[in-house]
Amino acid sequence: MTLELRTAGESHGPALVAIVMGLPAGLRLDRDAIDHDLRRRQEGYGRSPRQQLEQDRVEVLAGLRHGRTLGSPLALVIRNQDHENWAWGMSPWPPEGDASGKGTTPVTLPRPGHADLAGALKYGHDDTRHTLERASARQTAVQVAAGAVAKALLREIGIEVVGRALEIGGEATVEEWKHATDAARADRETLGGVIEVVSDGVPPGLGSYAEKETRLDARIAAALMGIQAVKGVEIGDGFALARVKGSEAHDEIRADRGRETNRAGGIEGGVTNGEPVVVRAAMKPLPTLMRPLRSVDLETGEPGAALVERSDVQAVEALAVVAEAAVAWELARAAREKFGGDALGDFLAAHTAYLERIGWPRNA
Ligand SMILES: Cc1cc2nc3c(=O)[nH]c(=O)nc-3n(C[C@H](O)[C@H](O)[C@H](O)COP(=O)(O)O)c2cc1C
């Protein structure tokens, strides 16, 4: 038994869609909690005006009755409210009438750092909008909705997952982030940063040792790398561990099987060890610059300036919410694999029986 997620949707198309498979029947979902996470994803200091245009709300088309999962596939939809401005340009069918609104002229100047050039070459597109609409991080909205569902399942077994920004543009405090973001906006620049996700209440034993498909550290790293603009991931002390001695790198085990330190970030041998799971991700500065970098016009072959389009100055706080969802998803998937069950009660009973067998929580 595992969880599966498939998504579809273009940034300015009619909607974003997710299908979630493998949830137990009987899990209570709270629409406000999902919408709350969608709102958190849209907040943050450096976001573009689009975030005011869109007020994301989840719709459920299947798999839920009276707020409880049915054990059948859960179909989630988030409408792109901005689509009305792109109705001609992003019409799924050949548009009728004269061209109007946004997205009516082809984009032929790929942005360095975005998927534009690679996608145009790979798929044979002469308009990089065919690429950038799907490559855009707009689709993280539906990932956040799926993550909110995963968090509801995890909460049933006492696991809480929280993401936060640690650094933006190399600065560490909220005031400094704002200054750095204002300065970057004035300079027509963009910024990156570092986020952290901490998961509490995770029992020992999620994940397994030997393969990238089963090692939880590998899976979490892939989940975080799977988010647009993430270019580095570390578990626990990560890169800093490479610079210390073994005696300073590992977490000694007490008689009650707890640890004084958590340099491993709660995962040893690919398996959770009962300490909080701590992971960090580094985000590069966003590629859409209001002072565009040099590029080439794919139509004429002439040098030109890259596409300029409405864009965030930085989205690090939003990444923290998306990363929280990604980690929650992986933990929920690992929990489904370990505890199984078609009904929520089966899942909870297996979890309880396992904790009894290993004598956990360790102080109980
Ligand atoms: C929450 C979030 C918001 C983003 N917003 C923007 C944006 O407004 N403009 C932009 O150029 N890139 C933005 N990005 C990053 C691009 O989507 C990303 O750099 C691009 O898809 C290329 O992928 P890569 O950076 O992983 O190579 C955002 C990423 C995330 C996670």
The ligand as an SDF file (V2000), in Angstrom:
LIG
                    3D

 31 33  0  0  0  0  0  0  0  0999 V2000
    7.0570   28.9050   -5.0480 C   0  0  0  0  0  0  0  0  0  0  0  0
    7.8860   29.2150   -6.2530 C   0  0  0  0  0  0  0  0  0  0  0  0
    7.6450   30.3920   -6.9590 C   0  0  0  0  0  0  0  0  0  0  0  0
    8.4060   30.7000   -8.0820 C   0  0  0  0  0  0  0  0  0  0  0  0
    8.1550   31.8760   -8.7520 N   0  0  0  0  0  0  0  0  0  0  0  0
    8.9000   32.1960   -9.8240 C   0  0  0  0  0  0  0  0  0  0  0  0
    8.7000   33.4280  -10.5040 C   0  0  0  0  0  0  0  0  0  0  0  0
    7.8160   34.2180  -10.1660 O   0  0  0  0  0  0  0  0  0  0  0  0
    9.5160   33.6970  -11.5570 N   0  0  0  0  0  0  0  0  0  0  0  0
   10.4940   32.8620  -11.9740 C   0  0  0  0  0  0  0  0  0  0  0  0
   11.1980   33.1520  -12.9240 O   0  0  0  0  0  0  0  0  0  0  0  0
   10.7020   31.6780  -11.3550 N   0  0  0  0  0  0  0  0  0  0  0  0
    9.9370   31.3170  -10.2990 C   0  0  0  0  0  0  0  0  0  0  0  0
   10.1650   30.1300   -9.6660 N   0  0  0  0  0  0  0  0  0  0  0  0
   11.2540   29.2640  -10.1330 C   0  0  0  0  0  0  0  0  0  0  0  0
   11.0350   28.6470  -11.5040 C   0  0  0  0  0  0  0  0  0  0  0  0
    9.7880   27.9870  -11.5740 O   0  0  0  0  0  0  0  0  0  0  0  0
   12.1670   27.6830  -11.8340 C   0  0  0  0  0  0  0  0  0  0  0  0
   13.3950   28.3120  -11.6590 O   0  0  0  0  0  0  0  0  0  0  0  0
   12.0510   27.1870  -13.2750 C   0  0  0  0  0  0  0  0  0  0  0  0
   10.8900   26.3790  -13.3980 O   0  0  0  0  0  0  0  0  0  0  0  0
   13.2690   26.3820  -13.7560 C   0  0  0  0  0  0  0  0  0  0  0  0
   13.4560   25.2540  -12.9680 O   0  0  0  0  0  0  0  0  0  0  0  0
   14.8190   25.0340  -12.1520 P   0  0  0  0  0  0  0  0  0  0  0  0
   15.1060   26.3290  -11.4500 O   0  0  0  0  0  0  0  0  0  0  0  0
   14.5270   23.9270  -11.1810 O   0  0  0  0  0  0  0  0  0  0  0  0
   15.9040   24.6860  -13.1200 O   0  0  0  0  0  0  0  0  0  0  0  0
    9.4230   29.8030   -8.5240 C   0  0  0  0  0  0  0  0  0  0  0  0
    9.6590   28.6230   -7.8160 C   0  0  0  0  0  0  0  0  0  0  0  0
    8.9080   28.3250   -6.6840 C   0  0  0  0  0  0  0  0  0  0  0  0
    9.1690   27.0660   -5.9170 C   0  0  0  0  0  0  0  0  0  0  0  0
  1  2  1  0
  2  3  1  0
  2 30  2  0
  3  4  2  0
  4  5  1  0
  4 28  1  0
  5  6  2  0
  6  7  1  0
  6 13  1  0
  7  8  2  0
  7  9  1  0
  9 10  1  0
 10 11  2  0
 10 12  1  0
 12 13  2  0
 13 14  1  0
 14 15  1  0
 14 28  1  0
 15 16  1  0
 16 17  1  0
 16 18  1  0
 18 19  1  0
 18 20  1  0
 20 21  1  0
 20 22  1  0
 22 23  1  0
 23 24  1  0
 24 25  2  0
 24 26  1  0
 24 27  1  0
 28 29  2  0
 29 30  1  0
 30 31  1  0
M  END
$$$$
